[in-house]
Amino acid sequence: MVPDEAVDSESRSSDRLGNRGRWVRLVLLAVGAALLVITLRAVDLGQLIDETRELGWRLFVIAVLPATIMHAGFFAGWALALRERVKLRPFLGAYLAGEAINVLTGLAQMGGEPLKATIMRPVLGGERSVASVVGARTLRTISLLVFIAIGLGIAARSDVLPASWTRWLWFGLGLLVVGVGLFFWIQRKALTSRVIRRLPGTRGQRVAALAVSLERIEAALEESYGSGIGRVGLSVTVQLSAFLVSSLEVYLLCLLVGSPVSMVDAVMLEAISMGLTTILFFIPAGIGVNEGGRAALFELAGLGSSLGLLSGVVRRAREVLVSLLALVLAALLLQHRLWSRRDREALERASTSSREL
């Protein structure tokens, strides 16, 4: 086969895979939309509207206050995972912009991670910026799994969930633990670059360059994880505390609508709700899973499905609102840096033109 034909064949294969991926996403989105419709039909929407009116402006406090504290914890967790000292302005801007895109793209909270690495590239360098993002996301995921396990443990003692729910949730959590543990082990053993180097037909310059880049990322990750179990453990603890604080949203919501729950029960409700959306991460943006799961869970807890749906709506509104605010703040934080870079590039082009003349 001549080179042009090989390129055309690879291009057609890539197009087919892309089309299949789009169809899979559409099907999953349709499944989520169907779950949402079923939830809306099953819930007393009149009661939902009454509860929303009763809350009024306090909805803003419920949505923003716990989320602000939570994101402060996540940001601190990323900072603890870094060995280098970096300036706050680009670091915070990268975090805010990345988290906003994570929510707005609906790609399992991963759509904004490349943006974080791109913004931090001039500060840390290419490989270290990628390693810092991968490491921080790994440690946050470990914190999330611990948080979900705490919620399931509370539910097991209180007999809130049916036995079938409990079994499936523990099974799903177990799969996630195995997956994250395997991913962490692969990082520590630097297996990705080794596998790429040993694959047949991977002797080209591009593959070699990719392997070298991966080796540097893996070395940076090992350096970060090996900087001390104390820093890694502290990062996980801080981010776990941030997840626990996020339960304030459920606690305040139930309190203000006249159906108060204890903080322990609020942790259980929030953790299991997040567990459902995490296990079913392949549903785009958790559509239907977030709303339907909370409605069913609150009904089982004796709080009513309408309050559960309201919790899901508040969560959804909070994510969008906080993401938009984060984008504005990120733009303000990064504006000076972006303009100064443009100025430098303009000066370099002008200098090059003058030398050519």
N, C-alpha and C positions, 0 to 999 in steps of 0.2 A: 504493500500500500504506500503510495506516495505521501509526502508530508502534508500537502494541502488536503488530501482526502482524510487523513488522520485527524487534522484539525477540525474539518467539517463534521466528522463522526463524533468527536468529543463535544463539539458545540451542540449537536442535535441531542446527544445523551444528556447534557446539562440542561437543555431546554425542557426535555421530557421530565427530568427530576424536579425542575422548578414548577412545572405545571401540576405534577402530582402533589407537590407540597402545598400549592395554593388550594387544590381541591380538598386535601385533607384538612386544612385550616378552615375552609368554608363549611365542611361537614361538621367539624367540632364546634364551630360557631353556631351552626343551626341546632346542634344538640343543646348547647348552653341556652340559646334563645327559647327552645322548647321547654327546658326546665324553668326558665323565668316565667313563661306564660302559665305553666301548670301552677307555679307558686302564687301568681297573682289571682288565678281563678279560685284557689283554695283559701285565700286569706280574706278576712273582712276588711275591705279597703276603706269603708266608712270609719271604722275604728282607727285605722292607720292615719287617716286625714285628721281626725279629732286629736290624736296624740301629737301629731306634728304641729297643729295649731296651738295646742297647750304649751308646747315647748317654746315656740316663738324664737326670739333672738338667742335663747340659751343653746339652741342647736349649734350655733357658731362656736360657742365656748367648748361644748362637748366634742366638736370635730377637731378644733385646732389645738387646744391646750395639751391633751395627752399626746397627740401626734408630734408636737414640737419637742416635748421631753423625750419621746421615743427616738426621734431622729437625732437629737443631741447625743443620745447614748450610742446609736449606730456610728455616728461620726467619730465619737471618742474611741469606739472599738477599732475603726480603721486606723486612726492615729496611733493607737497602741500597737497595731500590727506592723507599723512602719519602723524601721531602724533609723532612718534618716530624719533629721529635723528639716521641715519645710515651712515656707511662709504660709500664714493662715489664709491669705486672700485667694490665691489660686487653688489651694487645697479645698477650702470650703466651697468655692465656686464649682469645682469639679464634682464634689459630692452632691450639691444641690441640683446641678444640671443633670447628672447621671440618674439620680433618684426620680426626678421628674419624668425623664424619658422612660425609665423603667415602668412607671405607672401608665403613662399615656400611650405607649406602644402595646401594652398588654402581652408582652412576650415572656411570661413566667418570671417577671421581675428581673430580666436579664438584658433587656433591650438597651439600657443606658450604660451598662458596664464598659463597652468599648469607648464610649464618649468620655468616661472618667479617665481611662488610660490615655486617650488622645490629649486631653487637657493637661494631664500631669506629665506628659512626655518631655516637654522642655525643662521641667523641674527635676525629674528623676532619671530621665533617659528612657529609651524605648522599652527595653526588657524589664527594667525595674518598675516602671509604671504598670506594665501588664501584670507583673508578679504581685505588686501591692494590691491591685484590684482583685485578682484571683484569690490571694490569701485572705483578704478581708471578707470576701463573699463566702469562702469556705468556712471561716470561723463563725460568720453570722448564721449560716445554715446549720452548723452544729448547735448553736444557741437556740435556734428555732426548734430543732428536733427535741432538745431537752425541755423546752417550754411546752411542746405538744405532749410529751411524756408526762409532765407534771399535771397537765389538764386531764389526761386519761386516768392518771392515778387517783386524782380527786373524784372523778366520775365513778371509778370502780368502787370506791368506798361509800359513795352516796347512792349508788344504784339508780342514777338518773337515766342512764342509757339502757336500752334493751341489750341483752347478751349478744345478739347478732351484730349490732352496731359496734359494740366494744371489740368483738373478735376481728371484724373487718378493719377497724381503725388501727388496732395493734398490728395487724398483718401489714397494712399499708405503711405504717410507721417503721416496721421492721425492714421492709424493702428499701425505704428511704435511707435508713441507717446503713444498710449494706452498701447501697450506691454511693453515699457520701464517704463512708469509710474506705471503699475501694478507690474513689477519686483522690482522697487524701493520701492513701498508700502509694498510688501512682505518682503523685507529686513528690513524695519523700524519696522514692526510689529512682526518680528521673527516668521513668520507663518510656515516656512518649517519644523523646528524641532517639532513644535506643531502638525502639521498634521501627521508626521511620528510616533509620540508617540501614536496617536489616531487611526491609521490604524489597522484593525483586523489582527491578526496573526503576529504581530510585537513585540513579547515579548522576542525574543532571545537576547543573549548577543551582537551579532554583531550589530543588529539594535539599541539596547540601546546605544552602544558605538558610533554609527554613530549619533544618536540624540544628545548625549552629545557634540560631536565634532561640530555639526552644531550650537548648542546653543552658544558655545564659539566663532564660526565665526560670528554669528549674533550679539553677544555682542560686539565683536571687531568692526564690521561695525557700530553699533549704537554709539559706543564711537567715531569712526572716524567722522561720520556725525554730531554727537552732539558736537564736539569740537569747533564748531562755524560756523555760516552761512557764516562768512567772508572767512574762509579757503575754504569751499566748493564752494562758489561763485567765489572766485579767481581762483580756479582750473578749473572750467568751463570756465571762461573768458580767461584764458591763453591758454587753449586747443582750444577754439573757435578762438582765434587769430592765433593759429598754422594752423587751417584749412584755414583761410583767407590768410595766407602767402602762402599756397600751390597753390593759384590761380596765383602766380607769374610764375609758370610753363607754364600755358596757355598764360599769358600776354607776356612773353619773346618769346615763340614759335611764336606767331602771329606777334610780332614785327620783329623778325629776318627773317621771310619768306616774309616780305613785305605786310602783311595784318594786320596792327596794330589795336588793340581794346583798349578801355578804361579799367582801372582797375576794374571799376564797372561791365562792361560786362564780364571781365575775371572771376570775382567772380561768376557771374551768370552761365557761362558755366561750371566752375569747380563744383559748388554746385549741379547743376542739373545732371551733369554726375555722381557725387558721389551718388546722390539720386537714380538714376537708378540702380546702382550696389548694393546699400544698400537695396532697396526694393526687388530686385531680388537676395538677398544674397544666396539663395539656389542653384544657378548655381555655380558649383565649380570654384573658382578663378575668377568668373565673366567673364569667357571665352565667347567671342561673345557679351556679354552685354556691357563691357567696350569699345570695338572697334566699334561695331555697334551703340551703343547709342551715342557715341561722333561723329561718322560720320554723323548720322541723325541730331543731334543737331547743329553741325557746318553748315550743309547745310541749315537748317532753319534760322540760323543767317546770312546767306549770305556769309559765309567764305569758302564754298566748302567742300564736303564730304571727299576729299583727305586730307585736312588739319586736319579734325576731326579724320580720321583714323591715321594720323601721330601722333596726340596728344595721341591717345590710345596706339600706339606702343611705344612712348616715355615713357608714364606712365608705361607700362608693363616692358620695359627695365630698367627704373629707379627702380622699385620695386625689380627686380632680382639683379641688380647691388648693390644697397644700402643694400640689405639683405646679400649678400655675403661679402661685406665690414664689415657689422655689425657683422657677425659671426666671422670674423678674429679678429676684435677688442675685441669682447666678449671673445674669446679664450685667447687673450693676457692679458686681465684684470683679468680673472678667473684662469689663469694658476698657479699662485703662491698659490692661495687658494686651488686649487685642489691637487697640489703636496703636500702642507703641510698637507692636510687631509689624503692623502695616507701614508705619513710618520708617522702620528700619529697612523693610523690603523696598519701599519707594526710594530711599536714599541709596541702597545698593544698586538698584536699576539705573538711577541717575548717574551714579559713579561709573558703572560699567559703560553706559552710553557715552559719557564724556571721554573715557579712555579710548573707546573705539574711534571717536572723532579725532 
